[in-house]
Structure formats: C-alpha cells, structure tokens
Amino acid sequence: MSEDYSSDRNKVYTLKLRTLIEELPRACGEYFRGIESTSSALTRYGYALDLRLFFKFLMGTELCRNFSSMREIGYSTIEAVEADHVERFLEYISLYPGDDDDDELIKNGDRSKARKLSSIRSFYRYLYKKGRIKSNATSLVDTPKIHDKPIIRLDVNEIADLLDIVENGEGLTKTQKRFHERTKVRDTAIITLFLGTGMRISELVGINIDDLNFMANEVRITRKGGGQDVLVFGDEVREALLNYMLQREEMVPCEGHEKALFLSMQNKRIGVRAIELLVKKYAALASPLKKVSPHKLRSTYGTMLYHETGDIYLVADVLGHRDVNTTRKHYAAIAEDRRRRAAEVIKLRDEYEEKVKLEDLSDKKSEDNG
C-alpha cells in the first residue's frame, strides 16, 4: 500500500510523526520506515505516541538511569527489557501525570492498556524479525482482559427524533441556535451520512469533494490502515449531501483545505473532535438516556443492516471489518434474537394437540346436528 501524500490528513500526521521520531530511540525510525507500506500515517503516529510513553517510563527505571534522553536508548537496551518492565508500565499507565503543569492525572482502562501493549508488541516483533534483537519480552506479557460493553444504538423513533432536531434545532439553547442556522445543512449531511453508510469518523473527516460520485451514489473513503474503499449511499443521504454541496460551493476554504468536503466554521477541514461534539449535542436531546457518539451511529447502521438482511458477511464488508468474527461478536445479541424468533415460529406438540382438539370439536358438532 503506497502512502497518499496528497491527502491533507496524511500530510499533517506524516509531519507530526517526523517530529516525534526525533525524540524517540533511533530504532523507532527504522521501525516506522519498515511499516510505512502497510499502515497509514495516522496509525503510525498513534504507535509513536504509545512508544514515546513507554520509553519515557523506561527512562525512570534502572535500565536507563545512565541516559540523558530516550534518544540514547539503543538496540541492546531494547533487548534487555524484561516482561516485568512491560507489566510495570501497564500498571503505571493506570494513573499517571500528564505532560502539562496542571496536575491532571491520566487514566487508562484495560482497553487502552491493551492497545498500547499492541503498539509495543508490533515494534518488538519487527525488530525481532529483522534480527536487531534476539529476545522479545513483550510476547510473555498477558494482554489485559477486555470486557465487552453492550452495543448502544438508536431505536427507529430515536433516529427520526435525532434527524428532526438536527434540521430544526428544537431544544437547543439560544446561543446554540445562532450557530445552528449556519451549520444545520452541514450537520444534517454529516449525521445522515453516518446513519446511511456506517462509516467511521476518521473516514468521514477525510472525505474530499472529488470523492463523491452522485451519478452512482458512491463515496470513496480511506479505511483504517490506509486502504481505499467505495461505499454506496441511498436517496436520503444523496439529498442531504446535495443540499450541503449547494452551501459548500459558496464557501471559501482556507489555504490547504480546498479539497475538504466538510468544513468547520473557520473554513478548515472539520476535525474529529468537532464532529464528536456536534453528535453529542444533538443526540443528548434525541436520546438523553444514551451516551451516543459517532461510533454508536455506526453501530446503529450495522444493526439496521443486519436486521434487514440477516447477512453477517455483508455487514462485515460494508463496515470494513477485516475479520467477520469481529462483526459476529458485535452483533451476537441480534443473532440470538433472530434465532429465538425462528424457534418460536415452529410449533410441535402444542400445534398438533390444538389441531386434534379442533377436529374433535368439529366431529362432535356434526354428531349433535345429525
């Protein structure tokens, strides 16, 4: 997979990664060059942040006490890391001070710990495969057990309420309504696109104007990992996007953001955080008892598609899941509901006994009439 440096997002994260690599051990530079063809710039930047936290922790251990910066950590020190170091790191990030001076403590649950451990393992596996190190202590560390959370999704009436609120602004504060007049067409297109395609927030943020094909009702997206994919959307999504395009054509984007489909109020490509906040704002009015995020809108789409088709492979394909077991795990509860309904359709003894009773009653009436 070749990197698409024409993408605004890839440019930003590529430059951020290059800056970050200058802080890290030199072995990290080799690692990121090695995985460039199989990962996106955003993915590599996320790995770099996790590795920086890990090596920052190691700087406070006996292993690196003679180093003045993590840049001095070489292959021999990386190889000398033991499973105990990694386990102590996982315990440390349960609660640790941030980089700012505001005394804020950062918490990491089991899911976040597992992701950071995965980043470190990927780094060690690469060095081990290339023969740079002769032992890999990360393979001896157990992955934190992740407890599956119930899937939160919107019901049909909640979807309708959400779209109505996005369009008319009902329930918003006076201040929110002033901004809403300027963003309601854009926000409607964003929410409708989430609900009508199930795309990820990172995929939506990265859409350019020329990624849309209204002749075929298609949108080209960049999947997690950097691969390209094309999603087909329905008439409701088409209408919402066309309405927004009329407004988008009148906007003057900031330099470097001309290709972006969705723009912020500052006329720059809208960011992930801004979309998270706008979804939260509207969803809190439509479904106050549920904590709804863009990912929950994706789950809502997946649920609706599976209910309508019963095809887990189709759902996996449209959602961009590499492994259908990931999809099956997420929608297992729905599959259980379908199996229960199937079981209730078939009646055995009870149905037969009811039929016999009706026949006996019919015969008795015939005899009485006779």
GISULLIN-V953580 format. One record per residue. N is the residue number from 1. SS is DSSP state (helix for helix, strand for strand, loop for the rest). Layout:
n->N ss->SS
n->N ss->SS
This chain:
n->1 ss->loop
n->2 ss->loop
n->3 ss->loop
n->4 ss->loop
n->5 ss->loop
n->6 ss->loop
n->7 ss->loop
n->8 ss->helix
n->9 ss->helix
n->10 ss->helix
n->11 ss->helix
n->12 ss->helix
n->13 ss->helix
n->14 ss->helix
n->15 ss->helix
n->16 ss->helix
n->17 ss->helix
n->18 ss->helix
n->19 ss->helix
n->20 ss->helix
n->21 ss->helix
n->22 ss->loop
n->23 ss->loop
n->24 ss->loop
n->25 ss->loop
n->26 ss->helix
n->27 ss->helix
n->28 ss->helix
n->29 ss->helix
n->30 ss->helix
n->31 ss->helix
n->32 ss->helix
n->33 ss->helix
n->34 ss->helix
n->35 ss->loop
n->36 ss->helix
n->37 ss->helix
n->38 ss->helix
n->39 ss->loop
n->40 ss->loop
n->41 ss->helix
n->42 ss->helix
n->43 ss->helix
n->44 ss->helix
n->45 ss->helix
n->46 ss->helix
n->47 ss->helix
n->48 ss->helix
n->49 ss->helix
n->50 ss->helix
n->51 ss->helix
n->52 ss->helix
n->53 ss->helix
n->54 ss->helix
n->55 ss->helix
n->56 ss->helix
n->57 ss->helix
n->58 ss->helix
n->59 ss->loop
n->60 ss->loop
n->61 ss->loop
n->62 ss->helix
n->63 ss->helix
n->64 ss->helix
n->65 ss->loop
n->66 ss->loop
n->67 ss->loop
n->68 ss->loop
n->69 ss->loop
n->70 ss->helix
n->71 ss->helix
n->72 ss->helix
n->73 ss->loop
n->74 ss->loop
n->75 ss->helix
n->76 ss->helix
n->77 ss->helix
n->78 ss->helix
n->79 ss->helix
n->80 ss->helix
n->81 ss->loop
n->82 ss->loop
n->83 ss->helix
n->84 ss->helix
n->85 ss->helix
n->86 ss->helix
n->87 ss->helix
n->88 ss->helix
n->89 ss->helix
n->90 ss->helix
n->91 ss->helix
n->92 ss->helix
n->93 ss->loop
n->94 ss->loop
n->95 ss->strand
n->96 ss->strand
n->97 ss->strand
n->98 ss->loop
n->99 ss->loop
n->100 ss->loop
n->101 ss->loop
n->102 ss->loop
n->103 ss->loop
n->104 ss->loop
n->105 ss->strand
n->106 ss->strand
n->107 ss->strand
n->108 ss->loop
n->109 ss->loop
n->110 ss->helix
n->111 ss->helix
n->112 ss->helix
n->113 ss->helix
n->114 ss->helix
n->115 ss->helix
n->116 ss->helix
n->117 ss->helix
n->118 ss->helix
n->119 ss->helix
n->120 ss->helix
n->121 ss->helix
n->122 ss->helix
n->123 ss->helix
n->124 ss->helix
n->125 ss->helix
n->126 ss->helix
n->127 ss->helix
n->128 ss->helix
n->129 ss->helix
n->130 ss->loop
n->131 ss->loop
n->132 ss->loop
n->133 ss->loop
n->134 ss->loop
n->135 ss->loop
n->136 ss->loop
n->137 ss->helix
n->138 ss->helix
n->139 ss->helix
n->140 ss->helix
n->141 ss->loop
n->142 ss->loop
n->143 ss->loop
n->144 ss->loop
n->145 ss->loop
n->146 ss->loop
n->147 ss->loop
n->148 ss->loop
n->149 ss->loop
n->150 ss->loop
n->151 ss->loop
n->152 ss->loop
n->153 ss->loop
n->154 ss->loop
n->155 ss->loop
n->156 ss->helix
n->157 ss->helix
n->158 ss->helix
n->159 ss->helix
n->160 ss->helix
n->161 ss->helix
n->162 ss->helix
n->163 ss->helix
n->164 ss->helix
n->165 ss->helix
n->166 ss->helix
n->167 ss->helix
n->168 ss->helix
n->169 ss->loop
n->170 ss->loop
n->171 ss->loop
n->172 ss->loop
n->173 ss->loop
n->174 ss->helix
n->175 ss->helix
n->176 ss->helix
n->177 ss->helix
n->178 ss->helix
n->179 ss->helix
n->180 ss->helix
n->181 ss->helix
n->182 ss->helix
n->183 ss->helix
n->184 ss->helix
n->185 ss->helix
n->186 ss->helix
n->187 ss->helix
n->188 ss->helix
n->189 ss->helix
n->190 ss->helix
n->191 ss->helix
n->192 ss->helix
n->193 ss->helix
n->194 ss->helix
n->195 ss->helix
n->196 ss->helix
n->197 ss->helix
n->198 ss->loop
n->199 ss->loop
n->200 ss->loop
n->201 ss->helix
n->202 ss->helix
n->203 ss->helix
n->204 ss->helix
n->205 ss->helix
n->206 ss->loop
n->207 ss->loop
n->208 ss->strand
n->209 ss->helix
n->210 ss->helix
n->211 ss->helix
n->212 ss->strand
n->213 ss->strand
n->214 ss->loop
n->215 ss->loop
n->216 ss->loop
n->217 ss->loop
n->218 ss->strand
n->219 ss->strand
n->220 ss->strand
n->221 ss->strand
n->222 ss->strand
n->223 ss->loop
n->224 ss->loop
n->225 ss->loop
n->226 ss->loop
n->227 ss->loop
n->228 ss->strand
n->229 ss->strand
n->230 ss->strand
n->231 ss->strand
n->232 ss->strand
n->233 ss->loop
n->234 ss->loop
n->235 ss->helix
n->236 ss->helix
n->237 ss->helix
n->238 ss->helix
n->239 ss->helix
n->240 ss->helix
n->241 ss->helix
n->242 ss->helix
n->243 ss->helix
n->244 ss->helix
n->245 ss->helix
n->246 ss->helix
n->247 ss->helix
n->248 ss->helix
n->249 ss->loop
n->250 ss->loop
n->251 ss->loop
n->252 ss->loop
n->253 ss->loop
n->254 ss->loop
n->255 ss->loop
n->256 ss->loop
n->257 ss->loop
n->258 ss->loop
n->259 ss->loop
n->260 ss->strand
n->261 ss->loop
n->262 ss->loop
n->263 ss->strand
n->264 ss->loop
n->265 ss->loop
n->266 ss->loop
n->267 ss->loop
n->268 ss->loop
n->269 ss->strand
n->270 ss->loop
n->271 ss->loop
n->272 ss->helix
n->273 ss->helix
n->274 ss->helix
n->275 ss->helix
n->276 ss->helix
n->277 ss->helix
n->278 ss->helix
n->279 ss->helix
n->280 ss->helix
n->281 ss->helix
n->282 ss->helix
n->283 ss->helix
n->284 ss->helix
n->285 ss->helix
n->286 ss->helix
n->287 ss->loop
n->288 ss->loop
n->289 ss->loop
n->290 ss->loop
n->291 ss->loop
n->292 ss->loop
n->293 ss->loop
n->294 ss->helix
n->295 ss->helix
n->296 ss->helix
n->297 ss->helix
n->298 ss->helix
n->299 ss->helix
n->300 ss->helix
n->301 ss->helix
n->302 ss->helix
n->303 ss->helix
n->304 ss->helix
n->305 ss->helix
n->306 ss->helix
n->307 ss->helix
n->308 ss->helix
n->309 ss->helix
n->310 ss->loop
n->311 ss->loop
n->312 ss->helix
n->313 ss->helix
n->314 ss->helix
n->315 ss->helix
n->316 ss->helix
n->317 ss->helix
n->318 ss->helix
n->319 ss->helix
n->320 ss->loop
n->321 ss->loop
n->322 ss->loop
n->323 ss->loop
n->324 ss->helix
n->325 ss->helix
n->326 ss->helix
n->327 ss->helix
n->328 ss->helix
n->329 ss->helix
n->330 ss->helix
n->331 ss->loop
n->332 ss->helix
n->333 ss->helix
n->334 ss->helix
n->335 ss->helix
n->336 ss->helix
n->337 ss->helix
n->338 ss->helix
n->339 ss->helix
n->340 ss->helix
n->341 ss->helix
n->342 ss->helix
n->343 ss->helix
n->344 ss->helix
n->345 ss->helix
n->346 ss->loop
n->347 ss->loop
n->348 ss->loop
n->349 ss->helix
n->350 ss->helix
n->351 ss->helix
n->352 ss->helix
n->353 ss->helix
n->354 ss->helix
n->355 ss->helix
n->356 ss->helix
n->357 ss->helix
n->358 ss->helix
n->359 ss->helix
n->360 ss->helix
n->361 ss->helix
n->362 ss->helix
n->363 ss->helix
n->364 ss->helix
n->365 ss->helix
n->366 ss->helix
n->367 ss->helix
n->368 ss->helix
n->369 ss->helix
n->370 ss->loop
